[in-house]
Amino acid sequence: MKLKISTILLIGRIILPPMLCTILLLYLKEYIDYQLVLIFGIMIVLFNYGKTKNNFVLSFFISIILSYSVFFLSFGIYLGFGYLLKGGDIEKIIDGFILGIPIATLHYLIIVSIIAPLLMFYSYKILFKIKNTKQFIYIKWFSIVVLFLFGLTNIFFENELWQFIMLLALQLILYEKEVNKLLKSILPTTWYKPNKGKKPKL
């Protein structure tokens, strides 16, 4: 089956931002530190301006603020939980492990793989026209599971991977209608049942 130009363009619009973001992060991480968060905020607006609620300049400004807010808020929660764990002597009580996972590792994974992604998904609803559809829920939790599993196995779990997965997830959410239309045209109706407008509770 030959791919249509519209299909190729759609795939490009979805996959290109996370790929470029990852390449830039790998190239620039030796020269800058906290500024890496800026790349995420720029990329997501640069490739999705037509889907924002505001004009181009304001969208850039809001996106950068959201990116840094999620980063520092997640870091603050990480420090806060760390203080509570040490202050409550929980590590001594359970010998430093929960379900065979070191508390320090679990503490890090909860913040990076669950809290930070949830903050990112919901904060960007401020900037983009994102509805609480079934696809949004599925993509959100699938991304969190993937991040958590990568963290458990320690496979290339760096800032580059986190931003790639999150940016790809947001791209799929932003292009939900286009992806639904594509899937509907290539898959049998008995296999594919798109969201019918009912808002999930999760």
VOPAGU-2260 file (C-alpha; in pm, 1 decimal, decimal comma):
REM VOPAGU-2260
SITE   aa  ch    i         X         Y         Z
SITE  MET   A    0       0,0       0,0       0,0
SITE  LYS   A    1     142,0     335,2    -106,6
SITE  LEU   A    2     148,8     612,1     147,7
SITE  LYS   A    3     -28,8     932,3      51,3
SITE  ILE   A    4     156,5    1263,4      76,0
SITE  SER   A    5     -89,8    1378,3     344,1
SITE  THR   A    6     -10,1    1068,4     549,9
SITE  ILE   A    7     364,4    1123,4     517,4
SITE  LEU   A    8     323,3    1488,6     619,3
SITE  LEU   A    9     113,3    1388,9     920,2
SITE  ILE   A   10     373,0    1136,4    1035,8
SITE  GLY   A   11     642,3    1400,1     984,9
SITE  ARG   A   12     453,5    1660,5    1190,6
SITE  ILE   A   13     418,1    1411,3    1474,6
SITE  ILE   A   14     766,2    1255,4    1480,0
SITE  LEU   A   15     985,5    1546,2    1367,1
SITE  PRO   A   16     955,4    1765,6    1681,5
SITE  PRO   A   17    1063,9    1491,8    1929,2
SITE  MET   A   18    1344,7    1382,8    1697,2
SITE  LEU   A   19    1481,2    1736,3    1654,5
SITE  CYS   A   20    1441,5    1802,0    2025,0
SITE  THR   A   21    1643,0    1489,7    2108,7
SITE  ILE   A   22    1918,6    1575,7    1860,7
SITE  LEU   A   23    1949,5    1926,7    2002,6
SITE  LEU   A   24    1956,1    1796,1    2358,5
SITE  LEU   A   25    2231,1    1545,1    2277,3
SITE  TYR   A   26    2436,3    1814,1    2104,6
SITE  LEU   A   27    2386,6    2094,7    2356,7
SITE  LYS   A   28    2383,3    1911,9    2691,0
SITE  GLU   A   29    2761,4    1952,7    2727,2
SITE  TYR   A   30    2729,4    2330,4    2703,7
SITE  ILE   A   31    2407,7    2416,8    2887,4
SITE  ASP   A   32    2217,9    2278,5    3186,1
SITE  TYR   A   33    1878,1    2407,8    3297,7
SITE  GLN   A   34    1839,5    2578,9    2961,7
SITE  LEU   A   35    1766,1    2236,4    2810,6
SITE  VAL   A   36    1409,7    2271,9    2936,3
SITE  LEU   A   37    1378,2    2571,1    2704,0
SITE  ILE   A   38    1415,1    2347,3    2396,6
SITE  PHE   A   39    1099,7    2151,7    2483,8
SITE  GLY   A   40     897,8    2468,8    2525,1
SITE  ILE   A   41    1018,2    2610,7    2194,3
SITE  MET   A   42     977,4    2293,7    1988,4
SITE  ILE   A   43     620,5    2221,0    2087,3
SITE  VAL   A   44     501,3    2569,0    1985,9
SITE  LEU   A   45     720,5    2599,1    1677,3
SITE  PHE   A   46     559,2    2292,8    1516,3
SITE  ASN   A   47     206,3    2336,8    1652,8
SITE  TYR   A   48     128,7    2707,2    1635,0
SITE  GLY   A   49    -204,7    2650,2    1460,5
SITE  LYS   A   50    -326,5    2444,7    1755,6
SITE  THR   A   51    -252,9    2702,4    2026,6
SITE  LYS   A   52    -514,0    2922,9    2192,1
SITE  ASN   A   53    -306,1    3240,4    2161,1
SITE  ASN   A   54     -89,8    3428,9    1911,8
SITE  PHE   A   55     261,5    3313,2    1821,4
SITE  VAL   A   56     463,7    3534,6    2058,8
SITE  LEU   A   57     234,1    3482,3    2357,7
SITE  SER   A   58     226,4    3106,6    2291,7
SITE  PHE   A   59     606,4    3091,1    2302,5
SITE  PHE   A   60     610,8    3286,5    2626,6
SITE  ILE   A   61     345,6    3068,8    2791,5
SITE  SER   A   62     511,3    2746,9    2671,3
SITE  ILE   A   63     848,0    2843,8    2817,5
SITE  ILE   A   64     686,2    2938,1    3148,2
SITE  LEU   A   65     496,9    2606,7    3157,7
SITE  SER   A   66     811,2    2403,8    3081,2
SITE  TYR   A   67    1013,1    2567,7    3356,7
SITE  SER   A   68     720,6    2561,0    3600,3
SITE  VAL   A   69     680,1    2185,1    3557,3
SITE  PHE   A   70    1056,5    2135,4    3592,7
SITE  PHE   A   71    1100,3    2337,7    3912,0
SITE  LEU   A   72     772,6    2223,0    4066,9
SITE  SER   A   73     870,9    1858,2    4008,3
SITE  PHE   A   74    1214,5    1928,8    4154,8
SITE  GLY   A   75    1052,6    2093,1    4456,5
SITE  ILE   A   76     823,7    1794,0    4511,5
SITE  TYR   A   77    1127,3    1565,8    4478,7
SITE  LEU   A   78    1312,4    1757,0    4751,2
SITE  GLY   A   79    1001,7    1771,1    4969,8
SITE  PHE   A   80     935,6    1397,9    4953,9
SITE  GLY   A   81    1305,2    1331,9    5011,0
SITE  TYR   A   82    1297,4    1539,8    5327,4
SITE  LEU   A   83     987,3    1357,3    5455,0
SITE  LEU   A   84    1142,0    1017,0    5385,2
SITE  LYS   A   85    1459,0    1100,3    5574,4
SITE  GLY   A   86    1276,9    1280,3    5853,5
SITE  GLY   A   87    1037,9     991,8    5913,2
SITE  ASP   A   88    1310,8     725,8    5918,1
SITE  ILE   A   89    1106,7     522,8    5667,7
SITE  GLU   A   90    1422,7     390,4    5509,7
SITE  LYS   A   91    1530,5     233,3    5837,4
SITE  ILE   A   92    1187,6      79,6    5902,1
SITE  ILE   A   93    1164,2    -107,5    5572,0
SITE  ASP   A   94    1536,9    -156,8    5523,9
SITE  GLY   A   95    1555,3      79,4    5227,9
SITE  PHE   A   96    1335,4    -119,2    4987,3
SITE  ILE   A   97     973,5    -127,1    4868,6
SITE  LEU   A   98     875,1    -433,2    4663,8
SITE  GLY   A   99    1243,8    -499,4    4604,9
SITE  ILE   A  100    1307,6    -149,1    4469,7
SITE  PRO   A  101    1542,8      84,5    4660,1
SITE  ILE   A  102    1349,6     371,2    4815,2
SITE  ALA   A  103    1582,6     628,1    4657,9
SITE  THR   A  104    1514,4     481,6    4311,9
SITE  LEU   A  105    1139,7     458,2    4368,3
SITE  HIS   A  106    1131,5     812,0    4500,9
SITE  TYR   A  107    1306,3     937,0    4187,0
SITE  LEU   A  108    1087,3     731,6    3951,8
SITE  ILE   A  109     761,0     849,4    4106,1
SITE  ILE   A  110     856,3    1211,9    4054,2
SITE  VAL   A  111    1016,2    1179,9    3709,8
SITE  SER   A  112     788,9     912,5    3558,8
SITE  ILE   A  113     453,4     998,5    3714,9
SITE  ILE   A  114     432,5    1341,2    3879,5
SITE  ALA   A  115     627,2    1539,5    3618,1
SITE  PRO   A  116     443,8    1385,7    3316,9
SITE  LEU   A  117     103,9    1446,8    3475,9
SITE  LEU   A  118     199,3    1807,4    3545,3
SITE  MET   A  119     318,5    1845,1    3185,2
SITE  PHE   A  120       6,5    1690,6    3028,5
SITE  TYR   A  121    -237,7    1900,0    3225,9
SITE  SER   A  122     -39,4    2225,1    3228,0
SITE  TYR   A  123     -21,4    2227,7    2848,0
SITE  LYS   A  124    -400,2    2227,6    2836,8
SITE  ILE   A  125    -355,6    2595,7    2920,2
SITE  LEU   A  126    -175,0    2651,1    2590,3
SITE  PHE   A  127    -337,0    2401,6    2352,7
SITE  LYS   A  128    -692,3    2298,5    2275,4
SITE  ILE   A  129    -666,7    1957,3    2441,2
SITE  LYS   A  130    -983,6    1767,3    2530,1
SITE  ASN   A  131   -1014,1    1495,0    2791,5
SITE  THR   A  132   -1084,2    1217,6    2538,1
SITE  LYS   A  133   -1017,1     845,0    2561,0
SITE  GLN   A  134    -709,2     885,1    2341,8
SITE  PHE   A  135    -574,9    1151,0    2576,6
SITE  ILE   A  136    -618,9     917,4    2873,5
SITE  TYR   A  137    -462,9     619,4    2692,7
SITE  ILE   A  138    -161,5     814,2    2564,3
SITE  LYS   A  139    -109,5     980,8    2902,0
SITE  TRP   A  140     -96,3     657,6    3101,8
SITE  PHE   A  141      90,9     461,8    2835,8
SITE  SER   A  142     363,5     727,6    2837,2
SITE  ILE   A  143     386,3     712,6    3214,9
SITE  VAL   A  144     416,7     332,7    3210,7
SITE  VAL   A  145     689,2     347,2    2943,5
SITE  LEU   A  146     886,3     609,2    3139,8
SITE  PHE   A  147     853,7     407,1    3460,2
SITE  LEU   A  148     970,8      85,4    3292,6
SITE  PHE   A  149    1268,4     260,1    3133,7
SITE  GLY   A  150    1355,1     397,4    3476,1
SITE  LEU   A  151    1337,2      53,6    3638,0
SITE  THR   A  152    1566,9    -101,5    3378,9
SITE  ASN   A  153    1804,6     198,1    3367,8
SITE  ILE   A  154    1803,8     188,3    2986,4
SITE  PHE   A  155    1913,7     528,1    2858,8
SITE  PHE   A  156    1693,3     700,5    3116,7
SITE  GLU   A  157    1816,2    1052,2    3058,8
SITE  ASN   A  158    1660,7    1392,0    2997,8
SITE  GLU   A  159    1670,3    1324,3    2621,9
SITE  LEU   A  160    1451,8    1013,7    2650,8
SITE  TRP   A  161    1206,0    1185,1    2884,8
SITE  GLN   A  162    1159,9    1481,0    2652,6
SITE  PHE   A  163    1133,8    1255,0    2345,8
SITE  ILE   A  164     856,9    1043,2    2498,0
SITE  MET   A  165     668,4    1341,0    2638,3
SITE  LEU   A  166     691,7    1545,5    2319,5
SITE  LEU   A  167     584,8    1246,7    2108,4
SITE  ALA   A  168     289,6    1185,3    2341,8
SITE  LEU   A  169     180,4    1548,9    2321,7
SITE  GLN   A  170     212,9    1542,8    1942,5
SITE  LEU   A  171     -14,9    1237,6    1924,7
SITE  ILE   A  172    -264,8    1412,6    2151,0
SITE  LEU   A  173    -255,9    1736,3    1950,7
SITE  TYR   A  174    -305,0    1549,1    1622,7
SITE  GLU   A  175    -570,2    1316,7    1761,9
SITE  LYS   A  176    -832,2    1407,6    1500,3
SITE  GLU   A  177    -589,9    1362,1    1212,6
SITE  VAL   A  178    -465,0    1028,8    1350,2
SITE  ASN   A  179    -824,4     910,1    1403,7
SITE  LYS   A  180    -909,3     999,4    1044,5
SITE  LEU   A  181    -602,2     814,3     917,0
SITE  LEU   A  182    -673,9     502,6    1123,3
SITE  LYS   A  183   -1037,3     505,3    1015,2
SITE  SER   A  184    -930,5     505,4     649,1
SITE  ILE   A  185    -683,8     216,9     677,0
SITE  LEU   A  186    -833,4      -8,2     945,8
SITE  PRO   A  187   -1157,2    -209,3     935,4
SITE  THR   A  188   -1436,6     -51,4    1139,0
SITE  THR   A  189   -1457,9    -366,2    1350,6
SITE  TRP   A  190   -1097,7    -306,8    1464,7
SITE  TYR   A  191   -1103,6      65,6    1511,5
SITE  LYS   A  192   -1359,3     247,5    1723,8
SITE  PRO   A  193   -1273,4     616,3    1763,3
SITE  ASN   A  194   -1376,0     824,0    2060,4
SITE  LYS   A  195   -1740,4     938,5    2029,6
SITE  GLY   A  196   -1715,7    1250,3    2239,8
SITE  LYS   A  197   -1784,8    1109,5    2586,4
SITE  LYS   A  198   -1547,4    1247,5    2842,5
SITE  PRO   A  199   -1361,1     984,2    3046,0
SITE  LYS   A  200   -1349,1    1028,1    3421,2
SITE  LEU   A  201    -975,2     960,0    3457,2
